[in-house]
Amino acid sequence: MIELMNVAKHYYLNNEQIKAVRGVSLSIQQNEIFGLVGESGAGKSTLLRFINLLEEPDEGRIMIEGQDLLSLSPSELRQHRKSVGMIFQHFNLLNNKTVAENITLPLKLFNYSDTLTLDSVLDFVGLADKKNQYPSQLSGGQKQRVGIARALITKPKILLCDEPTSALDVMRSNEIVQILKEAHQQFDMTIIVVTHELEFLSQLCDRVGIMEKGQLIDVLDNQTSRNKVKEGSYYDKVKAVLT
């Protein structure tokens, strides 16, 4: 289980304090696919990055499987990060590396005791014939498949997805949804997705947390809305898509 307990984060911009996350508490179950939705600046990506401590909260606690991340030693934190994969909005591929080299990059940075083979993960994302090509030779959807393969090759327990389809058209987005569904079923992992695309949430997620101005204002089941959302708000749209 992943538990965020009253976490908060602020920044300063032009000497003005910006409260990115305001006292959020949230529990995500093991093997759940959980979505975070909200308008730009709502704090959802900051909240996501707390889980691998790419962002560290100013307040609160982060517990994963009973372990307090903020109390970990540097070596323990490195070990935790090895168990977390991440997929980025703009792919984050190295243009001077082949598909194979991009996918296996994590294996060169850290020692893993149990990984997928390159060929198996290429087959899984449908890129077996692109192994020796470079990112400049790929479409946007293919680049994101490389990003997914790179995250999956280490067999992570947790997969973080930060706007994984926002740079893609509808058809390619649907393909990414199917790959993530299959990865969830086959590799036994918890998936947390940040997105503003409501159809993406409805196709993939078990539950969805709605962020507004740094606060978690609601958590909706994908089938049944359990709490009221202001009539006429942006989040009525979320509710309508999920129910």
PyMOL commands that set and color helices and strands:
alter all, ss='L'
color gray80, all
select helices_A, chain A and resi 44-50+69-71+74-82+99-103+105-109+118-125+128-130+135-137+140-152+170-187+198-204+234-242
alter helices_A, ss='H'
color red, helices_A
select strands_A, chain A and resi 2-13+16-28+33-37+59-64+67-68+84-87+158-162+190-195+207-212+215-221
alter strands_A, ss='S'
color yellow, strands_A
deselect
rebuild
show_as cartoon
